[in-house]
Amino acid sequence: MAELNFKQELVGCFGYPVAENPTQAMIEPAFRDMGLDWRYLTLEVRPEGLEAAVQGARVFGFKGFNCTIPHKVEVIQYLDGLGESAELMGAVNCVVNREGKLIGENTDGKGFVASLKEIDDPAGKSIVIFGAGGAARAISVEMALAGANRILIVNRSATRGQELVALLNTGVKARCPELESVYAPWDGDFQIPSNTDIVINATSIGLYPDVDARLALDASTLASHMIVADVIPNPPKTQLVKMAAAKGCRVIDGLKMLVGQGVIGIEYWTGRSPDASVMRAGLEAVFD
Ligand SMILES: NC(=O)c1ccc[n+]([C@@H]2O[C@H](COP(=O)([O-])OP(=O)(O)OC[C@H]3O[C@@H](n4cnc5c(N)ncnc54)[C@H](OP(=O)(O)O)[C@@H]3O)[C@@H](O)[C@H]2O)c1
């Protein structure tokens, strides 16, 4: 008779609010597909409970956990170390238990770059990014580390946009000397420079329930040689995605990025690669 084992390995997500976070719906099917008896727990952790929750993860022997709003920055003080991009960004979305040490990583931008690399190499490319929040920060740092050499940050709040450009032109540029990053104000419909290779919406415009919200951009400046990406996972077919597809652009939707960062998280936690198509199917089943 096979040896009985009722103890599952644990990972999860700490957030507040967290109930609507769909990550479990893509991670647990991947574990089942990999033959792993692991659980991904969606855990509501209030800000005042974060330190105790991290201690709990240590005591329960979690293999790691994701952090979402509002914990991505605050969690750092309770960890044992940071990976390179988490250190550069000052934000952690994935904690990994490496031989008893909890190490903070940031997989949001890495997931984006992995999905981009399926269709093109970011090295040497000229990028326009709308947004300067957490997603824009993660994507721009990782695109720079992947060799992008011009990054234009377009953001509603000039202060936030300029802060991100300052980060790119100091800490990140020290590792990527070719990088040139500039802030552009966002007044009215933004005109994409014709030498742009990749356009990315990293704002929350278009996220459910505001599905008809329009990203202010001059559609006539979108050209078919451009790759257009949107971080919005729900719904995956945003107004921008539809507009770009109609223009003949190659398109990356927000589910690809979500799956991409989930793949990297599973690789960090288990040391094995999951099937991305199983993960996407898990998400599509809940977003249908
Ligand atoms: N697919 C994925 O795997 C993935 C991963 C991470 C995040 N995301 C998505 O990325 C989005 C952004 O997340 P975040 O963490 O970066 O949020 P955040 O830190 O709050 O930043 C939000 C960004 O959106 C901009 N923005 C919001 N509403 C706007 C409007 N009406 N007009 C112009 N700009 C607007 C903000 O501009 P201001 O600075 O001017 O306020 C800011 O740049 C969310 O929808 C999230 O679901 C997706």
The ligand as a Gaussian input file, in Angstrom:
#p B3LYP/6-31G(d) Opt

LIG

0 1
 N       -2.226000      41.348000     -15.711000
 C       -1.485000      41.315000     -14.624000
 O       -0.796000      40.343000     -14.297000
 C       -1.440000      42.526000     -13.742000
 C       -0.459000      42.625000     -12.736000
 C       -0.441000      43.785000     -11.948000
 C       -1.391000      44.766000     -12.157000
 N       -2.323000      44.610000     -13.135000
 C       -3.336000      45.659000     -13.387000
 O       -2.646000      46.865000     -13.589000
 C       -3.500000      47.942000     -13.258000
 C       -2.685000      48.984000     -12.530000
 O       -2.260000      48.419000     -11.285000
 P       -1.222000      49.205000     -10.365000
 O       -0.874000      48.297000      -9.257000
 O       -0.164000      49.808000     -11.189000
 O       -2.171000      50.383000      -9.802000
 P       -1.702000      51.773000      -9.219000
 O       -0.368000      51.664000      -8.576000
 O       -2.868000      52.265000      -8.419000
 O       -1.529000      52.724000     -10.521000
 C       -2.634000      53.067000     -11.316000
 C       -2.148000      53.816000     -12.557000
 O       -3.293000      54.044000     -13.403000
 C       -3.412000      55.457000     -13.644000
 N       -4.836000      55.777000     -13.780000
 C       -5.869000      55.235000     -13.080000
 N       -7.044000      55.752000     -13.505000
 C       -6.734000      56.646000     -14.500000
 C       -7.508000      57.496000     -15.338000
 N       -8.838000      57.543000     -15.240000
 N       -6.861000      58.261000     -16.260000
 C       -5.513000      58.224000     -16.368000
 N       -4.714000      57.423000     -15.592000
 C       -5.324000      56.648000     -14.678000
 C       -2.765000      56.111000     -12.460000
 O       -2.396000      57.431000     -12.796000
 P       -2.059000      58.513000     -11.658000
 O       -0.637000      58.254000     -11.223000
 O       -2.231000      59.810000     -12.356000
 O       -3.055000      58.300000     -10.541000
 C       -1.551000      55.190000     -12.258000
 O       -0.548000      55.471000     -13.199000
 C       -4.650000      47.351000     -12.437000
 O       -5.822000      47.416000     -13.212000
 C       -4.254000      45.906000     -12.218000
 O       -5.374000      45.052000     -12.296000
 C       -2.365000      43.533000     -13.932000

